[in-house]
Amino acid sequence: MSSMRKYIAEFVGTMFLVLLACGSAVLAGPSIGGLGIGLCFGLVLICLCYSIGNISGCHVNPAVSFAVWIKGGLSGRDFCGYVIAQLLGAALGACFLFWLSGLGLEGIYNFGGITDYDGMVNTIAANVLQPGATPGMAIAAEVLLTFFFVFVVLAATDPKSGFGKFSGLAIGIALGLVNIVGIPVDNCSVNPARSFGPALFSPEAWGDFWIMAVGPLCGAGLAVAVWLIIAEARKSRKS
């Protein structure tokens, strides 16, 4: 399968992740709250897993691609291609969302948001620290939540795990769970591309963007390290 087909799949998948999942926060946040938004993130990813999983693996997340690359499942060239496609897809998804939400230029420059809900600050579902959250809390949340998410991804996609056709379901549920926990802290990233797209339309988000980039990558790296230890122990037990 050509690399370009994989890149296109990642581009389209990440675009819809931002448009639909972040869109649930922007357009329906006041009515569904954090629990509903987390559920939407999970459901969108489940749909994408079964749509493009057999084409690109459905990473739609630089942290996942980073983990797969470290693990040896992705070449350096494809890793770069995946990340570029994901960032561009997220940017386009945020552009569509911005248009659909009707924020307009005044909304951007006033950081106008749609509505505050559950005490959370929201612009266009950008990742910003929520009231009471500190950078230390946010970086810890991003590392730990991404660790859990990527660990589930690695386990669910391992041929020896027995997940089979249910792998996409497990991965989507994991993303939903981490969003439910992480939204009150920083709107939950665990995905640098998901943070990048909305940040293009939310200037205030750039001050916290480093957290959304460094935290998920560190969490993904830790998840790979722990998974490899577990996989090695499993191999030793069988031998």
Secondary structure as a PSIPRED ss2 file (coil, helix, strand):
# PSIPRED VFORMAT (PSIPRED V4.0)

   1 M C   1.000  0.000  0.000
   2 S C   1.000  0.000  0.000
   3 S H   0.000  1.000  0.000
   4 M H   0.000  1.000  0.000
   5 R H   0.000  1.000  0.000
   6 K H   0.000  1.000  0.000
   7 Y H   0.000  1.000  0.000
   8 I H   0.000  1.000  0.000
   9 A H   0.000  1.000  0.000
  10 E H   0.000  1.000  0.000
  11 F H   0.000  1.000  0.000
  12 V H   0.000  1.000  0.000
  13 G H   0.000  1.000  0.000
  14 T H   0.000  1.000  0.000
  15 M H   0.000  1.000  0.000
  16 F H   0.000  1.000  0.000
  17 L H   0.000  1.000  0.000
  18 V H   0.000  1.000  0.000
  19 L H   0.000  1.000  0.000
  20 L H   0.000  1.000  0.000
  21 A H   0.000  1.000  0.000
  22 C H   0.000  1.000  0.000
  23 G H   0.000  1.000  0.000
  24 S H   0.000  1.000  0.000
  25 A H   0.000  1.000  0.000
  26 V H   0.000  1.000  0.000
  27 L H   0.000  1.000  0.000
  28 A H   0.000  1.000  0.000
  29 G H   0.000  1.000  0.000
  30 P H   0.000  1.000  0.000
  31 S H   0.000  1.000  0.000
  32 I H   0.000  1.000  0.000
  33 G H   0.000  1.000  0.000
  34 G H   0.000  1.000  0.000
  35 L H   0.000  1.000  0.000
  36 G H   0.000  1.000  0.000
  37 I H   0.000  1.000  0.000
  38 G H   0.000  1.000  0.000
  39 L H   0.000  1.000  0.000
  40 C H   0.000  1.000  0.000
  41 F H   0.000  1.000  0.000
  42 G H   0.000  1.000  0.000
  43 L H   0.000  1.000  0.000
  44 V H   0.000  1.000  0.000
  45 L H   0.000  1.000  0.000
  46 I H   0.000  1.000  0.000
  47 C H   0.000  1.000  0.000
  48 L H   0.000  1.000  0.000
  49 C H   0.000  1.000  0.000
  50 Y H   0.000  1.000  0.000
  51 S H   0.000  1.000  0.000
  52 I H   0.000  1.000  0.000
  53 G H   0.000  1.000  0.000
  54 N H   0.000  1.000  0.000
  55 I H   0.000  1.000  0.000
  56 S H   0.000  1.000  0.000
  57 G C   1.000  0.000  0.000
  58 C C   1.000  0.000  0.000
  59 H C   1.000  0.000  0.000
  60 V C   1.000  0.000  0.000
  61 N C   1.000  0.000  0.000
  62 P H   0.000  1.000  0.000
  63 A H   0.000  1.000  0.000
  64 V H   0.000  1.000  0.000
  65 S H   0.000  1.000  0.000
  66 F H   0.000  1.000  0.000
  67 A H   0.000  1.000  0.000
  68 V H   0.000  1.000  0.000
  69 W H   0.000  1.000  0.000
  70 I H   0.000  1.000  0.000
  71 K H   0.000  1.000  0.000
  72 G C   1.000  0.000  0.000
  73 G C   1.000  0.000  0.000
  74 L C   1.000  0.000  0.000
  75 S C   1.000  0.000  0.000
  76 G H   0.000  1.000  0.000
  77 R H   0.000  1.000  0.000
  78 D H   0.000  1.000  0.000
  79 F H   0.000  1.000  0.000
  80 C H   0.000  1.000  0.000
  81 G H   0.000  1.000  0.000
  82 Y H   0.000  1.000  0.000
  83 V H   0.000  1.000  0.000
  84 I H   0.000  1.000  0.000
  85 A H   0.000  1.000  0.000
  86 Q H   0.000  1.000  0.000
  87 L H   0.000  1.000  0.000
  88 L H   0.000  1.000  0.000
  89 G H   0.000  1.000  0.000
  90 A H   0.000  1.000  0.000
  91 A H   0.000  1.000  0.000
  92 L H   0.000  1.000  0.000
  93 G H   0.000  1.000  0.000
  94 A H   0.000  1.000  0.000
  95 C H   0.000  1.000  0.000
  96 F H   0.000  1.000  0.000
  97 L H   0.000  1.000  0.000
  98 F H   0.000  1.000  0.000
  99 W H   0.000  1.000  0.000
 100 L H   0.000  1.000  0.000
 101 S H   0.000  1.000  0.000
 102 G C   1.000  0.000  0.000
 103 L C   1.000  0.000  0.000
 104 G H   0.000  1.000  0.000
 105 L H   0.000  1.000  0.000
 106 E H   0.000  1.000  0.000
 107 G H   0.000  1.000  0.000
 108 I H   0.000  1.000  0.000
 109 Y H   0.000  1.000  0.000
 110 N C   1.000  0.000  0.000
 111 F C   1.000  0.000  0.000
 112 G C   1.000  0.000  0.000
 113 G C   1.000  0.000  0.000
 114 I C   1.000  0.000  0.000
 115 T C   1.000  0.000  0.000
 116 D C   1.000  0.000  0.000
 117 Y E   0.000  0.000  1.000
 118 D C   1.000  0.000  0.000
 119 G C   1.000  0.000  0.000
 120 M E   0.000  0.000  1.000
 121 V C   1.000  0.000  0.000
 122 N C   1.000  0.000  0.000
 123 T C   1.000  0.000  0.000
 124 I C   1.000  0.000  0.000
 125 A C   1.000  0.000  0.000
 126 A C   1.000  0.000  0.000
 127 N C   1.000  0.000  0.000
 128 V C   1.000  0.000  0.000
 129 L C   1.000  0.000  0.000
 130 Q C   1.000  0.000  0.000
 131 P C   1.000  0.000  0.000
 132 G C   1.000  0.000  0.000
 133 A C   1.000  0.000  0.000
 134 T C   1.000  0.000  0.000
 135 P H   0.000  1.000  0.000
 136 G H   0.000  1.000  0.000
 137 M H   0.000  1.000  0.000
 138 A H   0.000  1.000  0.000
 139 I H   0.000  1.000  0.000
 140 A H   0.000  1.000  0.000
 141 A H   0.000  1.000  0.000
 142 E H   0.000  1.000  0.000
 143 V H   0.000  1.000  0.000
 144 L H   0.000  1.000  0.000
 145 L H   0.000  1.000  0.000
 146 T H   0.000  1.000  0.000
 147 F H   0.000  1.000  0.000
 148 F H   0.000  1.000  0.000
 149 F H   0.000  1.000  0.000
 150 V H   0.000  1.000  0.000
 151 F H   0.000  1.000  0.000
 152 V H   0.000  1.000  0.000
 153 V H   0.000  1.000  0.000
 154 L H   0.000  1.000  0.000
 155 A H   0.000  1.000  0.000
 156 A H   0.000  1.000  0.000
 157 T C   1.000  0.000  0.000
 158 D C   1.000  0.000  0.000
 159 P C   1.000  0.000  0.000
 160 K C   1.000  0.000  0.000
 161 S C   1.000  0.000  0.000
 162 G C   1.000  0.000  0.000
 163 F C   1.000  0.000  0.000
 164 G H   0.000  1.000  0.000
 165 K H   0.000  1.000  0.000
 166 F H   0.000  1.000  0.000
 167 S H   0.000  1.000  0.000
 168 G H   0.000  1.000  0.000
 169 L H   0.000  1.000  0.000
 170 A H   0.000  1.000  0.000
 171 I H   0.000  1.000  0.000
 172 G H   0.000  1.000  0.000
 173 I H   0.000  1.000  0.000
 174 A H   0.000  1.000  0.000
 175 L H   0.000  1.000  0.000
 176 G H   0.000  1.000  0.000
 177 L H   0.000  1.000  0.000
 178 V H   0.000  1.000  0.000
 179 N H   0.000  1.000  0.000
 180 I H   0.000  1.000  0.000
 181 V H   0.000  1.000  0.000
 182 G H   0.000  1.000  0.000
 183 I H   0.000  1.000  0.000
 184 P H   0.000  1.000  0.000
 185 V H   0.000  1.000  0.000
 186 D H   0.000  1.000  0.000
 187 N C   1.000  0.000  0.000
 188 C C   1.000  0.000  0.000
 189 S C   1.000  0.000  0.000
 190 V C   1.000  0.000  0.000
 191 N C   1.000  0.000  0.000
 192 P H   0.000  1.000  0.000
 193 A H   0.000  1.000  0.000
 194 R H   0.000  1.000  0.000
 195 S H   0.000  1.000  0.000
 196 F H   0.000  1.000  0.000
 197 G H   0.000  1.000  0.000
 198 P H   0.000  1.000  0.000
 199 A H   0.000  1.000  0.000
 200 L C   1.000  0.000  0.000
 201 F C   1.000  0.000  0.000
 202 S C   1.000  0.000  0.000
 203 P H   0.000  1.000  0.000
 204 E H   0.000  1.000  0.000
 205 A H   0.000  1.000  0.000
 206 W H   0.000  1.000  0.000
 207 G H   0.000  1.000  0.000
 208 D H   0.000  1.000  0.000
 209 F H   0.000  1.000  0.000
 210 W H   0.000  1.000  0.000
 211 I H   0.000  1.000  0.000
 212 M H   0.000  1.000  0.000
 213 A H   0.000  1.000  0.000
 214 V H   0.000  1.000  0.000
 215 G H   0.000  1.000  0.000
 216 P H   0.000  1.000  0.000
 217 L H   0.000  1.000  0.000
 218 C H   0.000  1.000  0.000
 219 G H   0.000  1.000  0.000
 220 A H   0.000  1.000  0.000
 221 G H   0.000  1.000  0.000
 222 L H   0.000  1.000  0.000
 223 A H   0.000  1.000  0.000
 224 V H   0.000  1.000  0.000
 225 A H   0.000  1.000  0.000
 226 V H   0.000  1.000  0.000
 227 W H   0.000  1.000  0.000
 228 L H   0.000  1.000  0.000
 229 I H   0.000  1.000  0.000
 230 I H   0.000  1.000  0.000
 231 A H   0.000  1.000  0.000
 232 E H   0.000  1.000  0.000
 233 A H   0.000  1.000  0.000
 234 R H   0.000  1.000  0.000
 235 K H   0.000  1.000  0.000
 236 S H   0.000  1.000  0.000
 237 R H   0.000  1.000  0.000
 238 K H   0.000  1.000  0.000
 239 S C   1.000  0.000  0.000
